[in-house]
Amino acid sequence: MVLKVFFPQCCNLADSGLLVGRWLPGQGSAVVLAVIHYPFIPGQVKQYIQQMQVQTGLSLSVLGSWSLPKEGQQDMEAFLKDLSTIFPREPWLQISRQTGKTGFSCRVLDPNQSGGDRTEDQDEARTIFVHYDQRKVMLSQLHPVQDQAAEPEDNPPSELREVFRTVARSGPLFVLDRYDEGPLKSTHWQSEGREASIIMELLKAATVPLCALLRSLLAVWTWIFSLRLFRLPPLSFLSSKLSTCVQISCRTEHMTSLSAAQPAARQTDLIRKGNMLVSLLLDIALGLSLVHWLYRDDHIAMLADCVMPAADRVAKELEQLLQWLMGAPAGLKMNRALDLVLGRFFLYHIHLWISYITMMTPFMESLLWYGGLSACLGLTFALSLLSDLVTLFTLHIYCFYVYGARLYCLKVYSLSSLWRLFRGKKWNVLRQRVDSCSYDLDQLFIGTLLFTVLLFLLPTTALYYLVFTLLRLLVVLFQALLHVTIEFVNSFPLFALGLRLCRPYRLAEGVKFRVLSDEAGTALHLLMEINPLPLAKVVQTYRTPSYSCYPRHSWTALLHKLVVGQLVYPWTNKSTKTE
């Protein structure tokens, strides 16, 4: 059996001592985590290992000895070999290195097997040293991320995942360094002194009162919106449809997650919190930039002077369009009576809309002035409010679309039902299927008459439906562009992407091995390098779930709805999330 020893590169020149690490269960592999320097007292080493087992939750042990002879330590290797009787529970690794040589020599002493007469060459031929960068493995996250609570017991994690997990959970072991004044000294990736940033430590200390204040404000905010008044039918319906209310709910969840009292259990949760924080800061920065532009040089008044004439022009263009449809559009011969009824019906709504615009003109500047202040909460709030204003000012187009779609849908379903009558079929409501049915002569005559009338009236209705559907799709397309921007700001993993670009080893997709030394009669030495996660997978994995105000219909389903006249709503309920 080949023995794989994962050896940290930082310990290649460590002083002679004991190898501390972990045997991977069922893998035939050992992970070296640190080297405890000579001199030491075996009893203190055992006590230290027991403390580390409690703090890390790993079955740590003394794997063997490490020997790097120096002047005056000629008998060090024999002394370390005798220590195998003090730590007899696991196979004992005798690893030694000569100064100036690249490879190690390894000897395996297993008290449970009768192979003590093996030669050193046989042990080296059966040993593979995998050198790894302990700092990178310690800070990296191997993908795809697995939930340990959801892992079945009969499907243990892979050897590579166990190596990453062992190194990641060995943080308490790296507190002891070579300059410690205690009885034990060790070498590991932080043996030259623990890495720390004064700025990061100050930020961590400042986040404690900030999170406490944020939790208090969120508690008051949640209490206000949990009042029974907001659960009444009109308010509950509007809160689920207005983009601004949906964005408020989304940001409230993000702030609740950021101000949570319990720390992140996994590194992936910490990265997702970083994405939310960076998204929030970017949103506020863009919003403040928009506020600075709006309230400088009186741009609010300029926008107010432009909005109302534009809305009035749209209404007049619609009136001209209806006059064109009431004539002979594109040379088509329409049903004159139905054409006049529909045209006058829609013209009446246009006149109502013009009166509505005239009534709102004095309040438009104030509405834009106070609405612009919402950008202080972030650019997404301003865009959500703009989407709601577009919905408000294009309400007449939406009404025209609903009227035309309902009338067209009624005729399409009536024609399909009458077509089944000619074939001797009918729709079974209880069983939800088409069954055979026999009709008498009167039923066939009335069905033929109705089918003929509806068929000749269908082109006129279809033309109105087509025109107003195209107008409605233009409005929905503009609102979709706004909501795509909002969702991009809310969910784009900017922090994870920056982490991938600046420190690629933090997000690992896998590893690759490179041969360092492959001499005959010696152990094989490999270098384990981390393969970073591709940028597309970073975005897919760490994209923050957010609310979408537009349903994700397939093109086939959308085309079917347009053909049969079903309404295409520009929103979904806020309880619907998109992952």
Buried (B, 14 or more C-beta within 10 A) or exposed (E): EEBBBBBBBBBBEBBBBBBBBBBBEEBEBBBBBBBBBBEBEEEEBBEBBEEBBEBBEBEBBBBBBBBBBEEEBEEBBEEBBEBBEEBEEBBBBBBBBEEEEEBBBBBBBBEEEEEEEBEBEBBBBBBBBBBBBBBBBBBBBBBEEEEEEEEEEEEBBEBBEBBBBBBBBBEBBBEBBBEEEEEBBBBBBBBEEEEEEEEEEEEEEEBEEEBEEBBEEBEEBEEEBEEEEEEEEEEEEEBBBBBBBBBBBBBBBBBBBBBEEEEBEEBBBBBBBBBBBBBBEBBBEBBBEBBEEBBEEEEBEEBBEEBBEEBBEBBEEBBEBBEEBBEEBEEEEBBEEBBEEBBEEBBEBBEEBBEBBEEBBEEBBEBBBEBBBBBEBBBBBBBBBBBBBBBEBBEBBBBBBEBBBBBBBEBBEBBEBBEBBEEEBBBEEEEEEEEEBEBEEEEEEEBEEBBEEBBEBBEBBBBBBEBBBEBBBEBBEBBBEBBEEBBEBBBBBBBBBEBBEEEBBBBBBEBEEEEBBEEEEBBBBBBBBBEBBEEEBBBEBBBBEBBBBBBEEEEEEEEEBBEEBBEBEBBBEBEEEBE
